[in-house]
């Protein structure tokens, strides 16, 4: 007797709903990471009653802890995620971990509890990020990969922007616990969406079960091909995954792309506020608007660049992106150098604002290019030898590599940019990063 399909099978298994669920999860992770930034000082000084002299190092330690845990846990999470074709359960577990970590951070009854919450958030966020991207690549057509990933990266950037904006506004307008209702509501919506999601394996099971009985009665027994694996023998688990992937020159180029982009963006976070305060005497509001000018163009242009990659490939957009980024970084360093046309007055301000917006507009050309390249290489290798990475592929492990490299850049960027600014100045720092962009082109 044919098996009945699950309730709402058509829309729950649709590509649009799968993409919505996966991108909602990615947005939630970045929203949650950035949400705490504006209210950390309130938590440390008002709720924990610690002196303001400890605020800076505790803030740095809490943010660094999240990144370090995410980076360290990524390969382990990916190893187990690729052991199963079920994406929904790992996503639900990751979301549960995020909710638990968020509650511990919100309670904020002691410093150690705050750190425990951030550790749980870091590991769970890494899992959600890795499995979420793997879900996207498992359920979209290759000819739409660029557009979907471009849209996903735009939502990731939107989460980074909206998290601090919403938390700061809610804390001031409605209070501490009301502010924390925003991420908890978002996590609740995310949880419901992931429960409803029917991924590729679920749909295959539902569609095949309905005709299994008829096929068994009509078709003869299958003749085993000598090249097929013996029944009962375990499929290859791909023990040489990292050796195979990391020995590929295209993968090395992709990782350098991801590392460089992460270093440049995180370097801005560490150096722009003090630099702008020094040369233009700007306060928090105009500095915040500068970061908005950096991110908003990339949100708008992300899906368009993704569509372009699907049409012309990855090479030319990425080359154009790095070629334009290098001189724009140099232009960004000119105000404050004493140049007549880029002084501390209005000219310098216009040049800096124009440069930062231009970098934001160009950044989608290079952002996510490394991830796109890694997916392409993995698909090519699996097309040549389907079992090379095990029965369930290597999507999760691919994104774990991206997670590790991006977080490495997020740690190296502030260290390198801060040291260069301290010793040589902002102009030398952006010039060094610009020169490195040209080095990437040679790869």
N, C-alpha and C positions, 0 to 999 in steps of 0.2 A: 504494500500500500504506500503510495507516495507520501513523503514527509512534507509537512506544511512549512512554509517559509515563516521566519520570525515577523512579529508585528512591525509594521513600518519598514519592511525590508527594502523597498525601492529607494526611499530617501535616506535611510540610515546607512545604506551601502553605496550611495552615490558618491562620485568623486568630489563633488562640491562640498558635501558634508564632511568627508574625510579631511579635505584640505582645511575647511573651517575649523575643525576640531584640533588638528595638529598645529595650525598657526595660532589659535587661541591659547594653546598650551605654551608655545614659545613666547607669546606676548606676556602671559602670566608670569613666566620665569623672570624675564627682564624687568617687568613692572615690580615684582616682589623684591628683586635685588636692589633696585634703585629707590624703592619706596622709603627705606629706612634712613637715607642720607640726610634729609633736612631735619629730622626729628631726633637724631642721635644725641645731639647736645642737650636737648630737653630731657631725654631718658637718662643720660649720665648725670646731669647736674640737678635736676628736679626730682626724678623718681628714685635714683640711687643715692642722691645727696652727696655726690663726690665733688671735690674742689675743681674749679674750672681749669686748673693747670693740668689735670689729667685727661681733659676732653680730647685734645688733639691725638695723643698717642693711643688712647682707647679706640677712637674713631678709625685711625689707621689700622690698628690691630684687628678690629672687627671686620673691616672691608677686606683686608689681606687674607684673613682666615677663610672667608667665604671663597675667594679665588683659589687659594692653595688647596682647600679640600675638594673643590670642583675639579681641579687639575689632577690631583692625586687619585681620585676615585674613578675618573673617566675610563681608563683602560679596564678596570675590574668590572665596572657596570656593563661596559660594551661586551666583554667576554661572555658574561652570562646572558645578556640580551640576545646575542646571536645564537644561543643554544636553542632558542624556541622561535617559531614563526608567529607566536601570539604577541601582538604589540599592545593590545588593550590592557592586559594585566600589569605589565611593567609600567605603563603610563599611570594606571590607577594607584599603584604602589608609590610611584614618585610623587603623585599629587597628595597622597596621604601624608608622606614625609614632609612635603612643603607645608601642609596645614599644621602638622605637629610643631615643626620648627617655628612657624609664624606665631603660634600661640605662646610658645616659650619665650620668644623675643618680646612679644607684646606684654606678657606678664612682668618681665624685667624686674624681678624681686632681688636679684643679686647679679654681680658681674659674671660669676661662673655659669649661671643659668643663661645669661645673654650669649655667652660664647658657645654653650651647648646648642642653643637654638640656631645660631649661625652655622655651626658645623652640620647640623641636620639639614638646614636649608641648602647649604653648599652641595652636599651629596645628593639630596633629592632633586635639586635644581639641575645638576649635571645629568642625572638620569632622565629627567623630563626633556632636557635639551637634546640629548643623544637619541633617545627613542622617538622623540617627536619628529626630528629631521629624518630618521630612518623610516618612519611611517609615511612621511611625504614621498620619499624616493621610491618606496615600495608600491605606492598607489597612484602614481601619476605617469603619464606617457613621457618617453624621452624627449619628444618634440615640444613638450610644454614645460620641461624641467627649468629652463632659465626664467620664464615668467613667474612660475609658482615660487621658486626660491627667491626671486627678486621681491615679490610681494611679501614673502615670509620675513625677509631681512628688513623690509620697511616697517613691518609690525614690530619686529624686535627693537628697532630704533625708536619707534613710537612708545614702546614700553619704558625704555630708558628715560625718555623725556617726560612722559605723563606721570610716572611713579613719584618723582620728587615734587612735581607741581601739585599733584592732588594731595599728597601727604602734608606738605607745608600749608596749603590752603585750609584743609580740614582741621588740622591741629589748631590753627589760629581762630577759625570760625566756630567750630563745634566741639572741640576738646579732644583729649587723647584717645579714649576708647572708641569714640565715634569715628575718629580717623582710621583706626585699625579695622573698622567694619568694611572699608572699601576693598582691601585685599582678600578678606575672608569671603565677601560676597562673590568676588571674581573667581576665587578658588571653588566656591560652590557651583557656579555656572559651569566652570571647566570640568568639574567632577561629573555633573549630569551629562554633559556632552560626550565625555569619554565612556560613560556607561552605555549611551545610546549607539556609539560608533560600532559599525560592523566592518572590520577590515577585510582585506582581500581573502584571507584564509577562511573567514566566517562565511563570506558569500560563496566561495567555491564549495564549501561543505554543504551549504543550504541548497545550492543548485544541483550538486551531484547526488545528494541523498534521494532527491525526488525521482531519479531514474535508475537507481542502483538495482532494484529488484527486477525491473524489466530487462536490463542489460544482462544480469546474471542468468536469466532464463533463456535468452535468445542467443548470446554470444558464446562461442567455444572458449575453452580454457586458453589462457594466454601462453604462447610459446616463448620461453625465456631466451633472450638474445645472449650469446656467449659473452658479450661485452658488458651486460648488465651486472650489477653487484648481486651477490648471493642473498637470498632472503634470510633475514635474521642477522646479517652482517651489518655492523654500524657503518654509517656513511662517514666520509672523511670529515674531520672536524677542523681542518685547516690549521695545523699547528704552526706552519710557517707563514702565517698571514703577515705579520709585521716585517719579516725578512723579505718576503716577496714584494710587498708594497713599497717599503722604504728603500729598496734597491732600484726602483724605477725613477729615472731622471725627471719624468713629468710630475711625479709626486713630490720630489724635492723642490721643484720650481713652484708648485702649488703651495707647499708649506712655507716657503720663503715669502710668497705673496701674502699669506695670512699673517705671518709673523710681522712683516713690515707694516701692514695696515693697522694691526693692533698696537704696535709700538708708537706709530704716529698719532693715533687718536688718543691713546692713554697719555702720551707725552703732552698733548694739549691740556688735558685735565690737570696735570701737575704743574704746568708753567704759565698758562695763559692768565689766570686770575692775578697773580702777583705782577706779571709783566704789564698788564693793562692798567693796574692800579698805579704802577710806577711811572709809565710814560704818559698816560691820559688822565690819571687821577680819577678813574671810574670806580663807582661803588658796586654793590652786589647786583642791583637791577640791570644796569647796562652790560655788566659782565655776563649775567645770565642770558640776556638777549643775544649776545655774541654766540654762545653755545647753541641757542635756538637757531640762529642763522646758519650754523654748521650742520645741524641735524635735519631741519625741515626740508631743504632741497633734496636730500637723499631719500627721505620718506616719499616724496612726490615722484621722484624720478626712478626709484627702485624697480617698480613693475615694468616701466618702459624699457629700461636697460635689460631687464630679464627677457622681455620680448625680443629685443635686438640680438641677444645672445642666441636665442633659438633660431634666428634667421641667418645670421652671418657667422656664428661660432664665437668662441671665447677669445681667440688670440687678438684680433684687431681692437675690440673695445678695451681690453685690458692694457694693451700697448698704448693706446691713446690716453687712457686714464693716468698711467704712471708718467707719460711724457708731459702731460699738462700739470700734474701735481707738483713736480719738481720746481719749475719756475714760480708757481703760485706760492710754494713754501718760502722761496727766496723773497718774493714780493711781500710776504707777511712779515718778514724780519726787517724790512727797510725803515718803517716808522721808528724813530728813536735812535737811528744811526748817525744823524746829523746831515743827511741828504736834504738839499734845499727843497726838492719836490715831495719829500715825505717827512715833514717836520712834525713837531708835537701838536700842531694846531689842527685846523679843519682838514687840510690836505692829508695829513697822516691818518686821521680817523677814517676818512672816506676810503683811502687805500686799504687800510686794515679790514674794514667792514666788507669792501668789495672782494678782497682776497679770501676772507673766511667763507663768504657765501659761495664764491667760485669753487673753493675746495669742497664745500658741501655738495655742490652740483656735480662735480667730477667724481666724487668718492664712490657712487654706485657702480662706476665702470670697473673699479678694482675690488670693492667690497663683495665678498662671497665668491670671487673668481677662483680662489684656492679650493673652496668646497666643491664648486661646480667641476673643477678639473679632477678632483679626487673621485667624485662619483663617476665621471666619464672613464677614468682609468680602471676603476673597479668593474664597471659594466663591460669594458673591453676584455679584461682578463677573464671574467666569468663567461663571456660569450665564446672565448677560445676553449675554456675548460670549465664547464658548469660547476663541478664539484670542488674547484680549487680552494674555496673558502668555507667549505662545509655545506651541509644540506640547507641551511637557512641563510646563506650568503654572508656578506661582511659589512652590511650597511652600518650597523651600530658601531663596529670597530673603526670604520672610516671616520665617522663623526666624533669618535673619542679622540682620534688623532687631531682633528681640527680643534676640539675643545682644549686639549693639552697645549697645542701651539698658540692658540689665541690667548689663553690665560698666561702663558709664558711671556708673550708680547706685552700683555697688560701689566706684568710685573717689571719687565725690563725697560719698557717705555719711560715710566716715571723716573726710574733710577738713572738711565742714560741721559734723558733730557734735563733732569734736575742737576746732574753733575756738569753737563756742558754749559748750562745757563750760569751756574755758580762760578765756574772757572773762566769761561770765555764770553758769555753773554747770549742773549736770545737769538741774535742774528746768526751766530756761529752754529747754534743748535739747529735751527730750521734749515740752514745751509747744509749741515751734515746729513740731516734726514733727507733733504732733496737730492743730495749726491747718491745716497743709498737707493733712492727710487730709480735712478738711472742704472745702478748696478743690477737691480731686479730685471730691467729690460734685457740685459745681456743673457739672463737665464732662460 
